[in-house]
Amino acid sequence: MIDPVSAASLAVQLTVICVTAVRQIKSAIEGMKRVREDLLELLNRTERMRHILELLRNLLRELGNTPHKDMAIGLNGSACRQTMRDLESLADKIAGTKISSSLLAGAQWLSLRSKAKELVEKLRSQEADIVNILVIIGVAASIKTENQVHELKDKAMSEAEAVDPFDGLTLVDNSFQAPAQEQNQFEPLRTWLGHVVQEGHSEHYLSSREELSNAAYWGNWKAIWSILEMGQKEYAESWINATRLKPLEMADKMSYWTPLHQAVYNHMNNATIELVELLIKAGAFRTLRTAWTDEFSYKDMTPLELAQDLGYQSLYNVLSPIIRQAVPAQTLGVLQHKFHELIRNDLRDRVEIEHIYLPVLVVLTELEVPQMWFPVKFHKYSPAGYVYRLDGRELVVRSYNIKASDATQTYRITQEKTLIIDEALVFGS
């Protein structure tokens, strides 16, 4: 038995070990696919324990505000510490070991494998013990019912399973679609429209995009909805954030105004708050910036900044971005720079010659599932491009058909380096 303060302190210490171990084990699985099955269960169990410890810490914090703040907690601290020491030791060995095909058959990996299985069982047992403690604390102190505790646990566990974010993607009409929550259903990935010059597009595509831009410019919102529907149906693209296409010789004068920017500008005419809300609900990004304006304070303006410049206070709240992925701006900038470097190395001088608008990562912070598809037009292979996804403060990327037909390459981009990996793993759906 230990007191709540000591239990909370222990939970913090153990959580830190879990975080480090998860990082090391995930790196081993991504870089050495041969050991995937052996380590994946340990990875998931460690992440589950991290979530359970976070629940324990939060519940102990609530307990501190009740008359039961001094109740004894039936947590076996010494056993938990020993398990975490074993986990820390194994994770360090995994991180420092080059697991090759020859080593897999050797005694060294068999020993690590045996220890991993032992740790899985210890973590499973201790997880069950801590869940029981959560129930006891919640019920005894009238903080949570048993059902509420298990609901919190189930929610946490749903976020503690490592998955390959690129697994299950299906190509439909040159656009990637991801499995939806409904069985046997798919939904298209959000698409980054990087080909912003007119060259390379069909006449019908160009005329449709021009109609969209003109409708947004003049505030013909009824026409916009029908054009957006046509773009999705005929080209499997969402044009809700599309900018006006220009001839190659005018590419340096791209404004990158989206329909949402235009709606803000037209607010005093016919773009109501309800219309702005509909655009956002349809997927308009609130973090995208213009590249050029001739009558505002700055050239690079978000829709909110335009509203502030124009004094449209009624739009401030609806245009304030809801950030679902909290990543520091500096970190996003580093990841974006490295991602652009990767693309430039693949496409060489095409980026400059064709004025390709490379993905802006800040828009990922607005998405529940921060994953997008950036198609690259090739005459030899089609489709080709990159699917990319935020994973905490890192970015995982898979390229498709960039260097050869039916060729894929997977990367993990951190603030320090870009790694080629066998497969990517992220937690949650």
Helices and strands as residue ranges (DSSP letters): H 4-31, G 33-35, H 36-63, H 77-95, H 101-104, H 107-140, H 146-158, E 162-163, E 170-172, E 175-179, E 186-188, E 190-191, H 203-218, H 221-235, G 248-253, H 259-265, H 273-281, H 303-310, G 313-315, H 316-319, H 329-347, H 350-353, G 361-366, E 371-376, E 384-391, E 394-400, E 408-413, E 418-421, E 426-427
